[in-house]
């Protein structure tokens, strides 16, 4: 299905699927200094992005008065480091992460990584956007990572357990650090790393991180396995009932944290 976040990985990377990432990173509770930017957000609208997801992200930003630019894979492949660095945050929707990665030149993926880690552009990724953010580093002598953006160089993220049980989509419960509980739309997304002081929400049934944040060099990164940005139409299409209504307030909180470089409340 188009909106399920299968990665379509090269065979050489398959061994990484079965190893949960281990991280030795600094504390994730620090705050960042404000950063000037020309346009609020750069939204990926390239190959294999989930239908309606970039537009839903744009709508949330627009309702909060944040400027944005939608960009195709072809447009991203023509951009320079200076171009990427003009944005406050890069936002990556759901879709097929493998095809997304393959649509971008290795040099493009390297420039995105540099814009985040060196120049302090924030990054928000949902589902496929989380998968693509964490990948092994480039091999010696190569231009860029073999797959993904490698914003955080490490093993690939594991799927949330429903994926391995043959479930394609579901409403899942999550516990937030502010002690609230929300029902979130999950559609083939991952579990996230145990960033110290950086877990925003945990899947209620397993306790594994569902939404998390960390610093990668100079950039603040916020990742979500479920889809808090998704519009109500998705639930209607899938025949799901959401007792909380849409969770786009959570998505906005992620965007706002990224733009202000102020991490969200976390475990």
C-alpha positions in Angstrom: 0.0 0.0 0.0 1.2 3.5 -0.8 1.1 4.9 2.7 2.6 2.0 4.5 6.2 2.8 5.4 8.1 -0.1 3.9 11.7 0.8 3.4 12.5 -1.3 0.3 16.1 -1.6 1.6 19.2 -2.7 -0.4 20.1 -6.3 0.5 23.4 -5.2 2.0 21.5 -3.4 4.7 19.1 -6.1 5.7 21.2 -7.3 8.7 20.6 -3.9 10.4 16.9 -4.7 10.6 17.3 -7.0 13.5 19.5 -5.0 15.8 17.9 -2.4 18.0 20.0 0.8 18.0 22.3 1.4 20.9 23.1 5.1 21.5 25.9 6.8 23.4 24.7 10.4 23.0 24.7 13.5 25.2 21.7 14.4 27.4 18.8 15.4 25.2 17.2 17.9 27.7 19.3 20.9 26.7 17.7 23.8 24.9 19.0 25.5 21.8 19.6 29.1 21.1 17.2 30.8 18.6 18.2 30.6 15.0 17.3 33.0 12.2 15.7 31.6 9.0 14.1 32.9 5.9 11.3 30.4 5.5 9.8 28.4 8.4 9.6 24.8 6.9 10.8 22.8 3.9 8.3 19.9 3.4 9.3 16.8 1.5 6.7 16.2 -1.3 8.9 13.9 -3.3 8.8 10.3 -4.5 6.6 8.0 -2.5 5.4 10.5 0.0 2.0 9.4 1.4 -1.0 10.9 -0.4 -2.2 14.0 1.4 0.5 14.0 4.1 2.7 16.9 2.9 -0.5 18.9 2.3 -1.8 18.0 5.8 1.6 19.2 7.3 1.4 22.4 5.2 -2.2 23.0 6.5 -1.1 22.8 10.1 1.7 25.2 9.5 -0.5 27.6 7.6 -3.1 27.7 10.4 -0.3 28.7 12.8 1.1 31.4 10.5 4.3 29.6 9.6 5.7 30.0 6.1 6.7 26.8 4.2 7.8 25.4 0.9 6.9 22.0 -0.6 9.7 20.4 -2.6 9.9 17.4 -4.9 12.8 15.0 -5.0 14.0 16.6 -8.2 13.9 20.0 -6.6 15.8 18.8 -3.5 18.5 17.3 -5.8 19.2 20.8 -7.2 19.5 22.6 -3.8 22.7 23.7 -2.2 23.7 23.6 1.5 23.0 27.3 1.6 19.5 26.7 0.2 18.7 24.1 2.8 20.1 26.3 5.6 17.5 29.0 4.8 14.8 27.0 6.5 13.9 26.6 10.2 12.9 23.0 9.9 12.9 20.2 7.4 9.7 18.1 7.7 9.5 14.6 6.3 6.1 12.9 5.9 5.1 9.2 5.8 5.3 7.1 2.7 7.9 4.5 1.4 11.2 5.4 3.0 13.2 3.2 0.7 11.9 4.8 -2.5 12.3 8.2 -0.9 16.0 7.6 -0.3 16.5 6.2 -3.7 15.0 9.3 -5.3 17.7 11.5 -3.8 21.3 11.7 -4.9 23.8 10.6 -2.2 25.1 14.2 -2.4 21.6 15.5 -1.6 21.3 13.3 1.4 24.7 14.4 2.6 23.7 18.1 2.2 20.5 17.6 4.2 22.6 16.0 7.0 25.0 18.8 7.0 22.2 21.4 7.1 20.9 19.8 10.2 24.1 18.8 12.0 26.4 21.7 11.0 24.0 24.6 10.4 21.3 23.9 13.0 18.3 23.3 10.7 15.8 21.3 12.8 14.2 18.1 11.5 10.8 16.5 12.1 10.0 13.1 10.7 6.8 11.0 10.8 7.0 7.2 10.2 9.0 7.0 7.0 10.5 10.3 8.0 11.7 8.6 11.2 13.0 5.6 9.4 15.0 7.7 6.9 16.5 9.9 9.6 18.5 7.1 11.2 20.8 5.0 9.0 24.4 3.7 8.9 27.2 6.2 8.1 28.7 6.4 4.7 31.3 3.8 3.9 34.9 5.0 3.6 35.5 6.4 0.1 31.8 6.9 -0.7 30.0 10.2 -1.3 27.2 9.7 1.2 25.2 7.1 3.2 24.2 4.0 1.2 20.7 4.5 2.4 18.8 7.3 4.3 19.9 10.6 5.7 22.1 9.3 8.5 21.2 12.4 10.6 21.9 10.0 13.5 24.4 7.4 12.2 23.3 4.0 13.6 21.4 0.8 12.8 18.0 1.0 11.2 15.0 1.4 13.4 12.8 -1.6 14.2 9.1 -1.7 13.4 6.5 -1.5 16.2 5.4 -5.0 16.9 2.1 -4.8 15.1 4.0 -4.8 11.8 5.4 -8.2 12.5 2.0 -9.5 13.5 0.5 -8.7 10.1 -1.4 -5.6 11.2 -1.2 -2.8 8.6 -2.8 0.1 10.5 -4.5 0.7 13.9 -5.2 3.2 16.5 -2.6 2.8 19.3 -2.5 4.2 22.8 0.5 6.3 23.8 1.5 7.8 27.2 3.0 11.2 27.2 5.6 12.7 29.6 3.0 15.2 30.8 0.9 12.2 32.0 -1.7 12.5 29.3 -2.8 9.5 27.2 -3.7 9.8 23.5 -4.9 7.4 20.8 -2.6 7.8 17.7 -2.9 6.6 14.2 -0.2 4.0 13.5 0.5 2.9 9.9 3.6 0.7 9.7 5.8 2.9 11.7 8.8 2.2 14.0 9.7 2.2 17.6 12.2 4.9 18.4 15.5 4.9 20.4 15.7 5.4 24.2 17.2 8.9 23.9 18.1 9.9 27.5 15.6 12.6 28.6 14.3 12.5 25.0 11.2 10.2 25.0 8.2 12.4 24.4 5.6 9.5 24.3 5.7 5.7 24.8 3.5 3.0 23.2 1.2 2.1 26.1 1.4 -1.7 25.5 5.1 -2.1 25.3 6.6 1.0 26.9 8.8 1.5 23.9 9.3 5.1 22.6 6.7 6.2 20.1 7.7 9.9 19.8 11.2 11.1 20.7 13.7 14.0 20.3 17.4 14.4 20.3 20.1 16.8 19.2 22.2 15.7 16.2 25.1 18.1 16.1 23.6 21.6 16.0 20.1 20.4 14.9 17.1 19.4 17.0 15.4 16.3 15.7 11.9 15.1 16.6 10.7 11.7 15.3 7.3 10.0 15.5 6.4 6.4 14.7 2.6 7.1 14.6 1.0 9.9 12.6 -0.2 12.8 14.8 -0.1 15.0 11.7 -2.6 12.9 9.7 -6.0 14.4 8.7 -9.3 12.9 9.8 -9.8 11.6 6.2 -7.2 9.0 6.8 -9.2 7.5 9.7 -12.4 7.5 7.6 -10.6 5.8 4.7 -9.2 3.1 7.0 -12.5 2.6 8.9 -10.8 3.6 12.2 -12.4 5.3 15.2 -10.3 7.8 17.1 -11.7 8.5 20.6 -9.5 11.6 20.9 -10.2 13.1 17.5 -7.2 14.2 15.4 -3.8 14.7 17.1 -2.7 17.6 15.0 -2.1 19.6 18.1 0.7 17.1 18.9 2.2 17.6 15.4 2.1 21.4 15.9 3.9 21.1 19.2 6.6 19.1 17.4 6.9 21.8 14.7 6.9 24.6 17.2 9.7 22.9 19.3 11.7 22.5 16.1 11.3 26.1 15.0 12.1 27.5 18.5 14.8 24.9 19.2 13.1 24.2 22.5 12.7 20.5 23.2 9.3 19.2 24.3 8.6 17.7 27.7 10.1 14.2 27.8 10.7 11.2 30.0 
